[in-house]
Amino acid sequence: MDEMNNNLRLTYKIKEDEVVSTLDKMDKLQGSNKKQQLVFAAIMAIAAVDAYIFLSTKNGFALILTMIFLVLGTFYKKKSNFGNRRLAEAFAADPEQIVEVQDTQLQLTDRATPYEDIVLMVEFKKSFGMNYMGNHYFVIPKHVFADEEQMNSFREIMKEKLQERFQDQSAKL
């Protein structure tokens, strides 16, 4: 494995949508967006009630309220995703991302990250998402690996180094 560790280096350009998609899945998995989901659900429930009132009474005020709550819900949904979108823009603005597997740490572009500092790494269908040092995130799309063998090596090394902090969600998300 040590020989593999020294040879596993990825250099790639990442797209905004790859980052947003992975971060949204990380939020869902970690439950870090529960409040936003509840507020959005409440806004949409109010819009549905107003729509029902309009349909049953033909009251124009109920239609206006329905439209207001639909616009408010759409605005809130976009705003709640703003943090992930901003982080994705920062990733995409970098000329390249670097991941280098080393014996005691991962080199992530300009930061050496000891394995102990990695809170969670999750494998999704199209990417690996990592939360490290509590509030930092890193995304590795699967298509950047040279081949299936290289990706399997990376996966096995991460499972070994992170143990229960590595989760495979590739069948679900």
MODAHU-V838332 format. One record per helix or strand of 3 or more residues. SS is the DSSP state (H for helix, E for strand). FROM is the first residue (numbers start at 1). LEN is the number of residues. If there is no record, write none. Layout:
((SS;FROM;LEN) (SS;FROM;LEN))
//
This chain:
((H;2;6) (E;9;4) (H;16;15) (H;34;24) (H;60;21) (H;82;12) (E;97;5) (E;105;4) (E;111;4) (H;115;3) (E;118;6) (E;127;6) (E;136;6) (H;142;3) (H;148;18) (E;166;3))
//
